[in-house]
Amino acid sequence: MTDALSQGSQPGAGQASDEAVGTTGSAALRIAIVGPSHPHKGGVAAHTTMLAHHLADAGHDVTLVSWAHLYPSKLHHADATVPDGVPEVPPFPRTIRALSWARPDTWVRAGRRLRDVDAILVVHVMPAVVPAHLALLRAAGAVPGAARPRPQSVVVCHNVLPHEAHAGDARLMSLLLARVDSVLVHSTDQARVAHDLGARRVSVADLPPHLPGGDPISRDPRTGPTRLLALGLIREYKGIDVLLRAMRTVPEVTLTIAGEIWGANRGVIGRLASDPALAGRVEIRDGYVPADALASLLADHDVLALPYRSATASQNVILGHAHGLPVLASDISPFSQQVDDGVNGILVPPEDERALAGALRRLGDPDVRRRLAEGVQTPDLSGPWAHYLGTVEALSVDEAALLGEPDPYAVTPGVTDDSVGDPPDDGLDELDGLEGPDETDGGGAAGRSSTARRAALRVGGRAADLVRRVRHTASRAVVARRPLVALRPDDLPDWVLATDVLGAPDEADDARRLARILGLPRSLDSVSAWAALGALAAILRVRDDGRRSAVIVDEGGTRSLLSRWARAVGFAPVEIDFTGSHPSVAALDVDTGSLDVIVRIHPDGCDGSDVDHVLEQASWALRSGGLLVVTIPIGPRAAEGAVGPADVRGILARAHDLGFVLIGDLDGDVNARMRDAAARARADDAAYGLVRLTLRRR
């Protein structure tokens, strides 16, 4: 960060650039995280703090910019501070509390001092904070359309919209999401909400664990009623009232409600707990549960109860499993991906009192409790962070600038042609007067020059390392509803087929060269270019309505070339990284018949073991006329994951049974080319080609 922000603790701009490259390596980034931290309490503050720790441990230069004065109580319905000043997670040492809710000038001044960083990660808490975040990002020059080099703007969004929505929330979030480079959410349903509110680029990654409470305490076998625990901030959407009503007919269980109870929910829970049928079986510990009390509290109970009506992201299942407790949870995401029903917990439909009562009766059996407890495995607490940091790193670099590609939002001086659109109005013009006179804070031309020198050193010194560490390009989008690349279906030659076979390297090279001729962003991988070009052609020819409104789910994640190209021509694909232990068929949590396109292509395509799962998933997720595009390696039986030409026919037969029609002619040139590729094969244990199948839902 610059001198002014860090109170003179940092070297000057030029010195910082040289030391950053020399000490932290060519792939190190300068990252500012803007969000709550200690003495704030709750999962968002803990996640923000641990994100800073993990990024710093990965070698990045990180500063956490937090709030000196907390949100007004009328915007936050519970006390937002940790009692007695005891932090829930270790505080991040390089934390600067520079933001005050009551002083908008602090938003702007902090932003101006962040102009020379590589990325600004804004942790979204509630819509009321959007004006502060927008003012900071605009002052930092971190909005699309600002002069390069500039920081990348990433919103880490725990809830796109609050559980208890208010008038104006959607409008505020639309303003924020439309004025940042990318949005990171923790579930596919949140990705849909962000997409609907105008987010330019949406990435999905599992929420990594940031567990308070320390190590678990061993527990001896117990007899008597099953002891349930409901933990955390008690709000209406968490469904504790449903659980209490279900308990009235099940005498074999008790319940402890430990946490702050919000608003009118306190009266509802109090009335239900006083029901004579629950006499002596419900204990209410209304108030904050300090981190050092969690382990003993969890050890005193048998099952963690999560009867939520709805959820976005939660680590409570991981918390329960880390302390050896099976979980009773609603069958909704993310719980449905974290709980193996009947193995380490029980899943029930949300708001279903009868099903919940049945689950409680099962838990009343000591043998069932014992079997579920034995099924609990110690969760992986480090692997999810590695995936999460990879996604954050990918979003934090403007690879287009490093490769010399034009900024789609930049307006060339003197150019007034209508083909160049202005960035959308962010509604913050009234804040311009707060900046005051220019300051010598290192955030002007000198700071930007410093960033440019660092970028040049990184690319010139270890470009391959940067490309490996930073696994995707920065955001692409449309300007004033006009696509960056004006690509029409008839611009694609006839040899770009929806269903095709890649059997020779020169065919992939041809696809890569054509993509450059069409003006699509550069690709470093010819095979990926071949796979993505055919998928893009199918989308344009079959599912595009001329307004680029097709809902595309790209299961290639943040590395996907197809998503880069789709954004370049005006689509807004949702990228999904499946970082958990469950396959995509379980992780894709969408409404039936809600998607236009699902893409699963090289280098993260299907193989012989999972293609059937992808077909089943797409059969209910795609609307009529929707497209499924997959790639599958073809090769001899000894080649791991590969299928043979005859197996491809079997896949198509199963797809037909699920309601799909192949776009293309397998019996024509495609089949012949599969045979030719097999004839050219030189090894009996390696794939010799790649087949791309495009299927349309009837």
C-alpha positions in Angstrom: 0.0 0.0 0.0 1.1 3.6 -0.2 2.8 5.7 2.4 -0.3 7.7 3.4 -2.5 4.7 4.0 0.0 2.8 6.1 1.1 5.8 8.2 4.6 5.9 6.7 5.5 2.3 7.3 6.0 1.4 3.7 8.9 2.3 1.4 8.4 4.7 -1.5 6.7 3.6 -4.7 9.8 2.8 -6.7 11.5 1.0 -3.8 8.3 -1.0 -3.1 8.2 -2.3 -6.7 11.7 -3.6 -6.6 11.5 -5.2 -3.2 8.1 -6.8 -4.0 9.5 -8.5 -7.0 12.8 -9.4 -5.4 11.4 -10.9 -2.1 8.0 -12.3 -2.8 8.5 -13.7 -6.3 7.2 -12.8 -9.8 3.7 -14.2 -9.1 3.2 -12.1 -5.9 0.4 -9.6 -6.0 -0.4 -6.5 -4.0 -3.9 -7.1 -2.6 -6.1 -4.9 -0.5 -9.0 -6.6 1.3 -11.8 -4.2 2.3 -14.1 -5.7 4.9 -15.0 -6.3 8.6 -12.4 -7.7 11.0 -11.9 -7.8 14.7 -13.6 -6.4 16.8 -16.4 -7.2 14.4 -17.8 -10.6 15.2 -19.5 -13.3 13.1 -18.6 -15.6 10.2 -18.0 -12.8 7.6 -15.4 -11.0 9.8 -13.7 -14.3 10.5 -13.6 -15.3 6.8 -12.2 -11.8 5.9 -9.4 -12.1 8.4 -8.5 -15.6 7.5 -8.5 -14.8 3.8 -5.9 -12.1 4.6 -3.8 -14.6 6.5 -3.9 -17.2 3.8 -3.1 -14.8 1.0 -0.2 -13.5 2.9 1.0 -17.0 3.7 0.9 -17.7 -0.1 3.4 -14.9 -0.6 1.2 -12.0 -1.5 1.6 -8.4 -0.2 -1.7 -8.0 1.7 -3.3 -5.2 3.6 -6.7 -5.5 5.3 -8.6 -2.2 5.3 -11.3 -2.4 7.9 -13.8 -0.1 9.8 -12.7 2.2 12.6 -16.3 2.9 13.5 -18.9 0.1 13.1 -22.1 0.1 11.3 -25.0 1.9 12.9 -27.2 -0.3 15.1 -30.2 0.4 12.9 -28.5 -1.3 10.0 -27.2 -4.3 12.1 -29.8 -5.8 14.3 -27.4 -7.2 16.9 -24.3 -5.9 18.7 -21.6 -6.2 16.0 -18.6 -6.2 18.4 -17.0 -9.1 20.1 -17.6 -8.9 23.9 -14.5 -8.4 26.1 -12.4 -7.8 23.0 -11.5 -11.5 22.5 -11.0 -12.2 18.8 -12.7 -15.2 17.2 -9.7 -15.8 14.9 -6.1 -14.5 15.1 -6.2 -10.8 14.0 -4.3 -10.0 10.8 -1.2 -7.9 11.8 -1.4 -5.6 8.8 -4.9 -4.3 9.5 -5.7 -0.6 8.9 -8.9 0.7 10.4 -9.3 3.6 8.1 -13.1 3.5 7.3 -15.8 5.3 9.2 -19.5 4.9 8.5 -20.2 8.4 9.6 -17.5 10.0 7.4 -17.8 9.4 3.6 -14.6 11.3 3.1 -12.8 8.3 4.6 -14.2 6.0 1.9 -12.8 8.2 -0.8 -9.4 8.9 0.8 -8.9 5.2 1.5 -9.7 4.4 -2.1 -7.2 7.0 -3.5 -4.5 5.4 -1.4 -5.1 2.0 -3.0 -4.5 3.1 -6.6 -1.2 1.3 -6.9 -2.4 -2.2 -5.8 -3.0 -5.1 -8.1 -6.5 -5.9 -6.8 -9.1 -4.7 -4.3 -11.2 -7.4 -2.7 -14.4 -5.9 -1.3 -16.2 -8.2 1.2 -19.9 -7.6 0.8 -21.9 -7.7 4.0 -25.2 -5.8 3.4 -26.6 -3.5 0.7 -26.5 -0.4 3.0 -22.7 -0.5 2.6 -22.8 -0.4 -1.2 -22.3 3.4 -1.4 -19.2 3.2 0.7 -17.7 0.4 -1.4 -18.5 2.2 -4.7 -17.0 5.4 -3.5 -13.8 3.6 -2.5 -13.5 1.7 -5.7 -14.1 4.7 -7.9 -11.5 6.7 -5.9 -9.0 3.9 -6.4 -9.7 3.8 -10.2 -10.7 0.2 -9.8 -13.9 0.4 -11.9 -14.1 -0.8 -15.6 -13.3 2.1 -17.8 -10.7 3.7 -15.6 -7.2 4.2 -17.1 -4.8 1.2 -17.1 -2.9 0.1 -15.2 -5.5 -0.1 -12.5 -6.5 -2.4 -9.6 -8.9 -5.3 -10.4 -12.1 -5.0 -8.4 -13.5 -8.2 -6.9 -16.6 -8.5 -4.7 -16.5 -11.4 -2.3 -20.2 -11.8 -1.9 -21.5 -13.9 1.1 -25.1 -13.0 0.4 -26.0 -11.2 -2.8 -29.2 -10.1 -1.2 -30.0 -10.3 2.5 -32.2 -13.0 3.9 -34.6 -10.3 5.2 -34.8 -8.1 2.0 -35.8 -4.5 2.0 -36.9 -2.0 -0.6 -34.0 -0.8 -2.6 -31.6 -3.7 -1.9 -31.7 -5.1 -5.4 -31.1 -1.6 -6.9 -28.1 -1.0 -4.7 -26.6 -4.4 -5.5 -27.1 -3.9 -9.2 -25.1 -0.7 -8.9 -22.2 -2.5 -7.2 -22.2 -5.6 -9.3 -22.3 -3.7 -12.6 -19.3 -1.5 -11.6 -16.8 -4.2 -10.6 -14.6 -6.6 -12.7 -15.8 -9.8 -11.1 -17.9 -11.3 -8.3 -17.0 -14.4 -6.2 -19.9 -16.3 -4.6 -20.1 -19.5 -2.7 -23.0 -21.3 -4.3 -24.6 -21.7 -7.8 -28.0 -20.2 -6.6 -26.1 -17.1 -5.5 -24.4 -17.0 -8.9 -27.8 -16.9 -10.6 -28.9 -14.0 -8.3 -25.7 -12.1 -9.1 -26.1 -12.7 -12.8 -29.7 -11.5 -12.8 -28.6 -8.3 -11.0 -26.1 -7.5 -13.8 -22.8 -8.9 -12.6 -20.3 -8.9 -15.5 -18.4 -12.0 -14.4 -19.4 -14.5 -11.7 -17.2 -17.2 -10.3 -18.3 -19.9 -7.8 -16.0 -21.5 -5.2 -16.9 -23.4 -2.0 -16.6 -21.4 1.2 -13.4 -22.5 2.8 -13.4 -23.4 6.5 -12.5 -20.7 9.1 -13.5 -22.6 12.3 -13.4 -20.9 15.7 -13.3 -22.9 18.9 -10.0 -24.7 18.8 -9.5 -28.5 19.0 -12.4 -30.8 19.8 -12.9 -32.2 23.3 -13.3 -36.0 23.5 -16.7 -37.3 24.6 -17.6 -40.5 26.4 -20.7 -42.6 25.3 -23.9 -41.3 26.9 -27.4 -42.6 27.5 -30.6 -40.7 27.8 -32.4 -38.4 25.4 -30.6 -37.1 22.2 -29.2 -33.6 22.9 -29.5 -31.3 19.9 -27.6 -28.0 19.6 -28.7 -25.0 17.5 -25.8 -22.6 17.3 -25.1 -19.1 16.1 -27.1 -16.0 15.2 -30.8 -17.1 15.5 -32.8 -15.6 12.6 -36.1 -16.5 11.1 -34.6 -18.2 8.0 -32.8 -20.7 10.3 -36.0 -22.5 11.0 -35.6 -23.1 14.8 -39.4 -22.5 15.1 -40.0 -25.5 12.8 -37.7 -27.7 14.8 -39.5 -26.7 18.1 -42.9 -27.6 16.6 -41.5 -30.9 15.4 -40.1 -31.7 18.8 -43.5 -31.6 20.5 -44.4 -35.1 19.4 -40.9 -36.6 20.0 -40.1 -36.8 23.7 -36.7 -38.5 23.1 -34.8 -35.3 22.3 -33.7 -32.1 24.0 -32.5 -28.9 22.4 -30.1 -26.1 23.4 -30.4 -22.8 21.5 -27.1 -21.0 21.9 -26.7 -17.6 20.2 -28.1 -14.1 19.8 -31.8 -14.2 18.9 -32.9 -11.4 16.6 -35.9 -9.2 16.9 -39.4 -10.7 16.7 -37.9 -14.2 16.5 -37.2 -14.0 20.3 -40.9 -13.9 21.1 -41.7 -16.7 18.6 -39.1 -19.0 20.1 -40.0 -18.1 23.6 -43.7 -19.0 23.1 -42.9 -22.3 21.4 -40.3 -23.3 24.1 -42.9 -22.7 26.8 -45.3 -25.2 25.3 -46.1 -27.9 28.0 -45.1 -30.6 25.5 -41.6 -29.2 25.6 -41.3 -28.6 29.3 -37.8 -29.2 30.6 -36.5 -30.1 27.1 -35.5 -26.7 25.7 -32.6 -24.5 27.1 -32.2 -21.0 25.6 -28.8 -19.4 26.0 -29.6 -16.0 24.4 -26.3 -14.2 23.8 -23.0 -14.3 22.0 -21.1 -17.6 22.3 -17.4 -16.8 22.6 -15.0 -18.8 20.6 -13.3 -20.3 23.6 -16.6 -21.8 24.8 -17.5 -23.5 21.5 -15.5 -26.8 22.0 -17.1 -27.6 25.4 -20.5 -26.6 24.1 -20.3 -28.9 21.1 -18.9 -31.7 23.3 -21.9 -31.5 25.6 -24.3 -32.4 22.7 -24.9 -35.3 20.3 -26.2 -33.7 17.1 -25.9 -30.2 15.5 -29.3 -29.1 14.2 -29.5 -26.9 11.0 -33.2 -26.8 10.1 -32.8 -23.8 7.7 -35.5 -22.6 5.5 -32.9 -21.3 3.1 -29.1 -20.9 3.0 -26.4 -19.3 0.9 -23.1 -20.5 2.3 -22.3 -22.0 5.8 -19.5 -23.7 7.5 -21.7 -25.1 10.3 -21.7 -28.7 9.0 -17.9 -28.6 8.8 -17.8 -27.2 12.4 -20.0 -30.0 13.7 -18.1 -32.7 11.9 -14.7 -31.2 13.1 -16.0 -31.8 16.6 -17.3 -35.3 15.9 -21.0 -34.4 15.7 -23.4 -35.7 13.1 -25.7 -33.1 11.6 -29.5 -32.8 11.2 -30.0 -30.4 8.3 -32.4 -29.3 5.7 -31.9 -30.8 2.3 -30.8 -27.6 0.6 -27.5 -26.3 -0.7 -24.8 -26.2 0.7 -25.9 -28.8 3.3 -27.0 -31.3 0.7 -23.4 -31.3 -0.6 -21.8 -31.5 2.9 -24.0 -34.2 4.6 -24.0 -37.8 3.4 -27.6 -38.7 4.3 -27.7 -41.6 6.7 -23.9 -41.8 7.0 -22.7 -38.7 8.9 -26.1 -37.0 9.3 -29.7 -36.8 8.3 -31.2 -34.5 5.6 -34.9 -33.5 5.6 -36.9 -31.2 3.3 -37.0 -27.6 4.5 -40.0 -26.5 6.6 -41.4 -30.1 6.7 -42.4 -30.7 10.3 -43.5 -34.3 9.7 -40.2 -35.3 8.1 -38.3 -33.5 10.8 -40.2 -35.3 13.5 -39.4 -38.6 11.8 -35.7 -37.7 11.7 -35.8 -36.8 15.4 -37.4 -40.2 16.2 -34.5 -41.9 14.4 -32.0 -39.9 16.3 -33.7 -41.1 19.5 -32.2 -44.5 18.9 -28.7 -44.8 20.5 -27.6 -47.2 17.8 -28.5 -44.7 15.1 -26.6 -41.9 16.9 -23.6 -44.1 17.3 -23.6 -45.2 13.7 -23.9 -41.6 12.4 -21.1 -40.4 14.8 -18.8 -43.2 13.5 -19.5 -42.0 10.0 -18.2 -38.5 10.7 -14.8 -37.9 9.2 -12.4 -35.2 10.1 -12.9 -32.5 7.4 -10.1 -31.3 5.2 -9.4 -27.8 6.5 -6.5 -26.9 4.1 -7.4 -28.2 0.7 -10.5 -26.0 0.2 -8.3 -22.9 0.9 -5.9 -23.9 -1.8 -8.7 -24.0 -4.3 -10.2 -20.8 -3.0 -6.9 -18.9 -3.2 -6.4 -20.1 -6.7 -9.8 -18.6 -7.7 -9.0 -15.3 -5.9 -5.6 -15.1 -7.5 -7.1 -15.7 -10.9 -9.6 -12.9 -10.4 -7.0 -10.5 -9.1 -4.9 -10.2 -12.2 -5.8 -8.3 -15.4 -4.2 -10.8 -17.7 -5.5 -8.9 -20.7 -3.3 -5.9 -19.8 -0.3 -8.2 -19.4 -0.9 -9.7 -22.8 -1.4 -6.3 -24.4 -5.1 -6.7 -25.2 -7.3 -3.6 -25.2 -9.6 -2.7 -22.3 -13.2 -3.1 -23.5 -14.2 0.0 -21.4 -11.4 2.3 -22.3 -12.4 5.4 -24.4 -9.7 6.5 -26.8 -9.1 10.3 -26.5 -10.8 12.2 -29.3 -13.0 9.2 -30.4 -16.7 10.0 -30.3 -18.0 7.3 -32.5 -21.1 5.5 -31.1 -19.3 2.2 -31.3 -17.5 3.2 -28.1 -19.8 3.3 -25.1 -19.4 5.1 -21.8 -19.2 3.1 -18.6 -22.6 3.0 -16.9 -23.5 5.7 -14.4 -22.7 4.6 -10.9 -24.8 7.2 -9.2 -21.8 8.6 -7.2 -21.3 11.9 -8.9 -22.5 13.6 -5.8 -19.4 12.3 -3.9 -16.9 14.0 -6.2 -16.6 17.0 -4.0 -15.4 15.0 -1.1 -12.0 14.3 -2.5 -10.6 17.8 -1.9 -7.2 18.9 -3.2 -4.7 16.4 -4.6 -2.5 14.7 -2.0 1.0 13.4 -2.4 0.0 9.9 -1.5 1.8 7.7 -4.0 -1.6 6.9 -5.7 -1.2 9.1 -8.7 0.9 8.8 -11.8 3.9 7.6 -9.7 1.9 4.8 -8.2 0.5 3.7 -11.5 4.0 3.8 -13.0 5.2 1.6 -10.2 2.5 -0.9 -10.8 3.4 -1.0 -14.5 7.1 -1.6 -13.8 6.2 -4.4 -11.4 4.0 -6.0 -14.1 6.8 -5.7 -16.7 9.3 -7.3 -14.4 6.9 -10.2 -13.6 6.1 -10.9 -17.2 9.6 -10.5 -18.5 11.2 -12.5 -15.7 8.9 -15.5 -15.1 5.9 -15.3 -17.4 5.3 -19.1 -17.3 5.1 -19.0 -13.5 2.6 -16.2 -13.6 0.5 -18.0 -16.1 0.5 -21.1 -14.0 -0.3 -19.3 -10.8 -2.9 -17.0 -12.3 -5.2 -19.5 -13.9 -7.7 -17.3 -15.8 -8.1 -13.9 -17.4 -9.6 -10.8 -15.9 -13.2 -9.8 -16.7 -14.7 -9.3 -20.2 -18.0 -7.8 -20.7 -20.2 -5.5 -22.9 -20.2 -1.8 -23.0 -23.6 -0.2 -23.0 -25.1 -3.5 -24.2 -22.8 -3.7 -27.2 -20.4 -6.7 -27.4 -16.7 -6.2 -27.5 -16.4 -8.6 -30.4 -19.3 -8.3 -33.0 -19.4 -12.0 -33.8 -22.4 -13.4 -35.8 -23.1 -17.0 -36.6 -22.3 -16.5 -40.2 -18.9 -15.2 -39.3 -17.9 -18.8 -38.4 -16.9 -21.0 -41.3 -18.7 -24.3 -42.0 -15.8 -26.4 -40.8 -16.4 -25.3 -37.2 -18.8 -28.0 -36.2 -20.9 -28.4 -33.1 -20.1 -32.1 -33.0 -16.6 -32.9 -34.1 -13.5 -35.0 -33.6 -10.0 -33.7 -33.0 -7.5 -36.3 -34.2 -4.5 -34.2 -35.4 -2.6 -31.2 -33.8 -2.9 -29.0 -36.9 -6.7 -29.0 -36.6 -6.4 -27.5 -33.1 -3.9 -24.9 -34.5 -6.4 -24.0 -37.2 -9.0 -23.3 -34.5 -6.7 -21.2 -32.5 -5.7 -19.1 -35.6 -9.3 -18.6 -36.5 -10.1 -17.3 -33.0 -7.5 -14.7 -33.4 -8.7 -13.7 -36.8 -12.2 -13.3 -35.3 -10.8 -11.0 -32.7 -11.4 -13.3 -29.7 -9.0 -13.1 -26.7 -5.8 -15.0 -27.0 -5.4 -18.6 -26.1 -2.2 -20.4 -25.0 -3.7 -23.9 -25.7 -4.7 -25.0 -29.1 -6.7 -28.0 -27.9 -8.7 -25.7 -25.6 -9.3 -23.3 -28.5 -10.7 -26.1 -30.6 -13.0 -27.3 -27.9 -14.2 -23.7 -27.0 -14.6 -22.6 -30.6 -17.0 -25.4 -31.4 -19.0 -24.8 -28.2 -19.2 -21.0 -28.9 -20.3 -21.7 -32.5 -23.1 -24.0 -31.2 -24.3 -21.4 -28.7 -24.4 -18.6 -31.3 -26.1 -20.8 -34.0 -28.7 -22.5 -31.7 -29.3 -20.6 -28.5 -28.5 -16.9 -29.1 -31.5 -14.6 -29.4 -29.4 -11.7 -30.7 -29.3 -10.1 -27.2 -26.7 -12.5 -25.7 -29.2 -13.4 -23.0 -28.7 -17.2 -22.9 -28.0 -18.5 -19.4 -24.7 -20.4 -19.7 -23.2 -22.5 -16.9 -19.5 -23.3 -17.6 -18.2 -26.1 -15.5 -14.6 -25.4 -16.5 -14.3 -22.9 -13.7 -12.2 -19.8 -13.7 -9.7 -21.3 -16.1 -12.2 -21.7 -18.9 -11.4 -20.3 -22.3 -15.0 -20.7 -23.3 -16.1 -18.2 -20.6 -13.5 -15.7 -21.7 -14.7 -15.9 -25.3 -18.4 -15.9 -24.3 -17.9 -12.7 -22.3 -16.0 -11.2 -25.2 -19.0 -11.5 -27.5 -21.5 -10.3 -24.9 -22.7 -13.3 -22.8 -22.4 -13.4 -19.0 -21.5 -17.1 -18.3 -21.5 -18.5 -14.7 -18.2 -20.2 -14.0 -18.3 -23.1 -11.5 -15.3 -24.6 -9.8 -16.3 -27.9 -8.3 -13.8 -27.9 -5.4 -15.7 -30.2 -3.0 -15.8 -33.9 -2.9 -19.1 -34.2 -4.7 -19.4 -34.4 -8.5 -21.0 -31.7 -10.5 -24.3 -33.4 -10.7 -24.7 -32.8 -6.9 -23.0 -29.4 -6.8 -25.2 -27.8 -9.5 -28.1 -26.5 -7.5 -30.5 -24.9 -10.0 -34.2 -25.0 -10.7 -35.5 -27.6 -13.2 -35.5 -26.3 -16.7 -33.8 -23.1 -15.9 -30.6 -23.1 -18.0 -30.0 -22.5 -21.7 -26.5 -24.0 -22.0 -24.3 -26.3 -19.9 -20.6 -26.7 -21.0 -18.2 -29.3 -19.8 -15.2 -29.3 -22.2 -11.4 -29.7 -22.3 -9.3 -29.3 -20.2 -12.0 -30.0 -17.6 -14.2 -32.2 -19.8 -15.9 -35.5 -19.2 -14.5 -38.9 -19.3 -16.0 -42.4 -19.5 -16.7 -42.5 -15.8 -18.7 -39.3 -15.4 -20.4 -38.5 -18.7 -23.5 -40.3 -17.6 -23.8 -38.1 -14.5 -23.4 -35.0 -16.6 -26.2 -36.2 -19.0 -28.5 -36.8 -16.1 -27.8 -33.4 -14.6 -28.4 -31.6 -17.9 -31.6 -33.6 -18.6 -33.4 -31.7 -15.7 -31.4 -28.5 -15.5 -31.8 -27.5 -19.2 -34.9 -26.0 -20.6 -36.4 -27.3 -23.8 -34.1 -26.5 -26.7 -31.1 -26.0 -24.3 -27.7 -27.2 -25.2 -25.2 -29.6 -23.5 -21.7 -29.4 -24.9 -19.1 -31.9 -23.7 -15.7 -33.3 -24.7 -14.6 -36.8 -24.1 -11.2 -38.4 -24.8 -11.3 -41.3 -27.3 -8.8 -44.1 -27.2 -8.2 -47.8 -26.5 -9.6 -49.5 -23.5 -6.3 -49.3 -21.6 -6.3 -45.5 -21.8 -7.6 -44.1 -18.5 -10.9 -42.2 -18.9 -11.1 -42.7 -22.7 -13.9 -44.2 -24.6 -13.9 -45.9 -28.0 -16.0 -45.1 -31.1 -18.5 -47.8 -30.2 -18.8 -46.3 -26.7 -19.7 -42.9 -28.2 -22.7 -44.5 -29.8 -23.7 -46.0 -26.4 -23.4 -42.5 -24.8 -25.6 -41.1 -27.5 -28.2 -43.8 -27.0 -28.4 -43.0 -23.3 -28.6 -39.3 -24.1 -31.5 -40.0 -26.5 -33.3 -41.9 -23.7 -32.9 -38.8 -21.5 -34.4 -36.5 -24.1 -31.4 -35.3 -26.1 -30.9 -35.0 -29.8 -27.4 -34.8 -31.3 -26.5 -31.7 -33.3 -24.4 -33.1 -36.1 -24.0 -36.3 -38.0 -22.1 -39.1 -36.2 -22.6 -41.5 -39.1 -20.9 -39.1 -41.6 -17.5 -37.5 -41.4 -17.3 -37.6 -37.6 -17.4 -41.3 -37.4 -14.9 -41.7 -40.2 -12.5 -39.3 -38.5 -12.8 -41.2 -35.2 -11.7 -44.3 -37.1 -8.8 -42.4 -38.8 -7.6 -41.1 -35.5 -7.6 -44.7 -34.1 -5.6 -45.9 -37.1 -3.0 -43.2 -36.4 -2.7 -44.1 -32.8 0.9 -45.0 -31.7 0.2 -46.2 -28.1 -2.2 -48.7 -26.7 -2.6 -46.9 -23.3 -3.2 -43.3 -24.3 -6.0 -41.3 -25.8 -5.6 -40.6 -29.5 -8.3 -38.0 -30.0 -11.0 -35.8 -28.5 -14.7 -35.9 -29.4 -17.0 -32.9 -28.9 -20.7 -33.7 -28.6 -23.3 -31.0 -28.7 -26.8 -32.2 -27.6 -30.0 -30.4 -27.7 -32.8 -31.0 -25.1 -36.0 -31.9 -26.8 
